[in-house]
Amino acid sequence: MEKVREIVREGRRVAKEDPRRVVHSFKVGLVLALVSSFYYYQPLYDSFGVNAMWAVMTVVVVFEFSVGATLGKGLNRVAATLFAGALGIGAHHLASMSGATGEPILLAIFVFIQAALSTFVRFFPRVKARYDYSLLIFILTFALISVSGFREEQVLMLTHKRISTVIIGGLSCVLISIFVCPVWAGQDLHSLLASNLEKLSLFLLDFGDKYCEAVGNDDTKEVDKRKKDFDNYKSVLNSKSNEESLANFAKWEPGHGQFRFRHPWKQYLALGELIRQCAYRIHALNSYLNADDTKVPVDIKHKLREPLKTMSLESGKAMKEMSMSLKKMTKPSSCDLHVQNARSACKSLTNLLNSGILKEVEPLELISLLTAISLLIDIINLTEKILESLHELASAAKFKDKIERPLSFEKTNAKSIVCVRPIKCHDDHVVTIIEDDGNNDDTSKNDNRSKEVSNHEKYEGSDTHVHIKCVSCGGHTCLCDVVECSR
């Protein structure tokens, strides 16, 4: 009874991790029930006979979790079956011309040559990545047709039935996979890279405070959650095989959603490689958080706290922004600013180190500190490379430009500052424009100052136009030639 409960709990956990697994299980059952009708329905069984089992076998080995994997396996199996069937018939015809004595010898020679060459070609890296399964089916089908044809008089009819059932089984898998709750490998790869970037950002956003021992004693649940988020980057270290398989499956998929038919999946692999390199640096950097044997004094960390925290924080913000940009398939906008801020903090840290602040630090402690700083600088460099790779991907995949929120001139409870701008109005009226600076400070309202500018003044060099309402005449006018606000 206890084992049954454990199995039920495990089943719930697996289904909860990815509910699509439950749907996929029903889809496989549905396809197998459909192709089994070749045996249950007498007219179909009369047409195909025992060869109807090839349709069932095809469904079992072809139907995969994603559309790309199913489509790739299905096309490979059908193409290999057709090609091997044609060669098998040709080999049988040539062997039969040599007489009863020479036919089995020639068939054995043909099977040997075909199997040896096909097996050797399977070792080619590019062939193994995409066509390994088709070569395996090619060897199997050629051997079965050529060998069974020796005892079967109607070899052409036998080949026709086997190829037909394989095509029917493969086509059923592909149609159900595409049109019934499809799972796209390309979408999974896209989401995986965005998730990996977010995991790295969570580490970097908290690293500065943790390294400088500035984290307070928060609630236990909050601490546990932050620790879990802090260690999530470790799953990125072993993501290479998953990314490569998803990219390989995605190449077989048709265009869907925002992913075109020839989507730049190779660029995803290049981006994923840079993300993993950054994860390796982060993993090494994490080891210096709990290095008690070479722990740097707190007062030294406190002196370097601001630049270290800024370097880590700005890198984390850049990673977070890139993750959101990749999820929404928009071009990254503010990431460059965060990288520049991290670079500036790096220069400030260099100036502090050159000022002789570490003269009294012990050698082992100095090595530990400088190594951690060096790893953090490497992370900043890799963040910049990841950003460049993301820009290339956004250009190749034609990501949309990020839509900025329009300027709002509504009065809020926030602190308001008056900006003086020359405008044109119907009459010589004075227009006052109130803008919000985003600070919710009620006590600062009395500090607002208003200035009056006549519309006879003109500012040249700007073509910005904003429609506003004139406070004197109540009419609408156009705010042109906007000048920089003086705050």
Buried (B, 14 or more C-beta within 10 A) or exposed (E): EEEEEEEEEEEEEEBEEEEBEEBBEEBBEEBBEBBBEBBEEEEBBEBBBEBBBBBBBBBBBBBBBBBBBBBBBBBBBBBBBBBBBBBBBEBBEEBBEEEEEEBEEBBBEBBEEBBEEBEEBBEEEEEEEBBBBBBBBBBBBBBBBBBBBBEBEEBBEBBBBBBBBBBBBBBBBBEBBBEEEBBBBBBBBBBBBBBBBBBBBBBBBBBBBBBBEEEEEEEEEEEEEBEEBBEBBBBBEEBEEBBBBBBBBBBBBEEBEBBEEEBBBEBBBBBBBBBBBBBBBBBBBBEBEEBEEBBBEEEBBEBBBBBBBBBBBBBBBBBBBBBBBBBBBBBBEEBBEBBEBBBBBBEBBEEBBEEEEBEEBEEEBBEBBBBBBEBBBBBBBBBBBBBEBBBBBBEEBEBEEBEEEEEEBEEEEBBBBBBBBBBEBEEEBBBBBBBBEEEEEEEBEEEEEEEEBEBEEEBEEEEEEBEBEBEEEEEEBEBBBBBEEEE
